[in-house]
Amino acid sequence: MTGRRLPHDPCYVYEPGFISEAANAEILAWLAPLHPLWEMRFSTKRPPPQGKQQRPLLRPVYWLGNWQFACLGYYEPPRRVLGVAVQAEPFPAVLGKLVAQIEQRVQQGFPPRVVPRRWHLNTCLVNFHGDRLEEGREVDAARVGEHRDFEPGPVASLSIGERARFQFVRRGARPDAAPVRTQWLEDRSLQIFGGPHWKDDLLHRVQRVDDKARLDLPPSLAGFRTRRVNFTFRYVPDEHVVPYARLPAGARDDVRDYVAELAKTSAFFASALAD
């Protein structure tokens, strides 16, 4: 926290220890056989946009509910809503139970004006924060730059592993300007935020992730050591989520290799590829 007790805000929740030890063990067991993707930022089938250089994402990722492949552009209403949210695997049971609790908390505690009528958490980005191994040395890949989430309604995140220094900052603020709020996201914690102040007026970032325990969380990834796993849950209107087979032809071409890679270990994506 920032060192002082902040006034209650109905559009912001932080709860340490939200994930029970038993649920945490289930999540770690579910993660162990997972095969996250190392995506490239732009399509590998066509040149990058003018003035942009092709590059890999900073860290491996996995998505549940619907997958927003980086090369298709992320969901950003109103200008980009179609052909970007691709139907993906459902939440595992342990996460489904936690999501149901989060949704109930939002529906009961957040002002109705900030919760869209059909809001439910149907997409989850699983981010693996840690260190890439490059030429025999570890390179920190745990920070996340300033950004905002465009999906409508409140956003929830669950954290496992080392604590992360999460900050909200004003748009256009100087690099040395004080953040609006700093929140250390502890192991097994829950954070929820919604409404125009937190989602529209401010940007957020992960400034750092501790490495005190030298964790190496599952799954085992070649050339990468994971010290924190974050699950970020958002809402994409159901009509904007499409199966892989219904993507426009160009978008299918862009992500076919990724879906084929996922299909090697995922029955869901193997079926999607066969349709």
Helices and strands as residue ranges (DSSP letters): E 12-15, H 21-31, E 61-64, E 66-67, G 70-72, E 85-87, H 93-109, G 112-114, E 123-134, E 137-140, E 144-147, E 155-161, E 164-170, E 181-185, E 189-193, H 195-196, I 197-201, E 202-209, E 224-234, G 238-240, E 241-242, G 244-246, H 249-263, H 267-274
